[in-house]
């Protein structure tokens, strides 16, 4: 038998061993610590030795990864050499044939079969391959560390000290697999993915922008503060000094109610800044998961978001962050409003109705692009110069636009009443 035939036999054996190593690598990635602890309590042989290995999972997975790559590359070289000698034809055709064979073999023997087995029988394969993984790690760990350092050196950005091979144990794929197997529902899968994505979300993406903030000047009386809270629907309102970039505190409706209940004359004699609470400031680049943790620790529900120049970018509440996980939170006052309702003297339109469509509806000469707004609510805010609250109104070319009901947890204006202004009213 020629040396090249022996080379093909050796290549086949190397591919089989590489497939076993891939199965072991997948099993080490998938096996859960709780499952191994359960096997250890049941007295399963080898579980006691496997348990501490999971505390340094990356070390063993990296050694298995390097091993199966080495074996497969060696097998590819042997197959290519055998094809060049044993297969007739031009050199480039024989090389392409060898490459095609190894791609197919690698996909099936390394890419599909062992990984499927590693997922389906993770605990059993991890137990049986623990000794081999320990031996390979003892021999190859120094080389693995050098290769990881070299890889991080040529990779833009921050690298991984242990390599990127075992990060988060592929939890995202596990969640999708669990949903596909009807272990969890689709909305549960989406919620879990939202938790993962929370770490990539920053405060600027979840905050209420400064243009939508409702605030009160520090010199306003407690009666004015209570009136604003009742009209806007907010129970916590930022208190400002000279301008909106000078947020000096936050006033709580319950504090105002308690104070005015105990001292009736406080409504008109005391100011908002005398009852406000300290402001919790956060940068607009702060990660949402860290923000939620800090707000929980500070026992505060509202934080003022500042930009890189120290100005007020917006504000964020715990509910804003929670909504990133569970979706929009509505209360018992929220109802679905049709976009247009025709009335005897005008229309009631949704605040998010396109301003150009509204102009066509009532015959106004308004261009949303020129106004710099997209919605009727935005037009109202633009002409008022501040965030509209229920009762705020403007007059526009024979029409009176009045902000009506507040909608959603943020209490934004939900509908706008468009009424024709009679000439008799103008004369009065």
Secondary structure, DSSP 8 states (H G I E B T S, - for coil): --HHHHHHHHHHHHHHHHHHHHHHHHHHHH--HHHHHHHHHTT-TTHHHHHHHGGGHHHHHHHHHHHHHHHHHHHHHHHHHHHHHHS-S-HHHHHHHHHHHHHHHIIIIIIIIHHHHHHHTHHHHHHHHHHHHHHHHHHHHHHHHHHHHHHHHHSSS---TT-STTGGGGHHHHHHHHHHTTSS-HHHHHHHHHHHHHTT-BHHHHSEEGGG--EEETTSBHHHHHHHHHHH--SEEEEESSSTT-EEEEEEHHHHHHHHHH-TTHHHHSBGGGT-B---EEETT-BHHHHHHHHHHHT-SEEEEE-TTS-EEEEEEHHHHHHHHH-----TT-----SEEEETTEEEEETTSBHHHHHHHHT----HHHHT-SBHHHHHHHHHTS---TT-EEEETTEEEEE--EETTTTEE-EEEEEE--HHHHH-
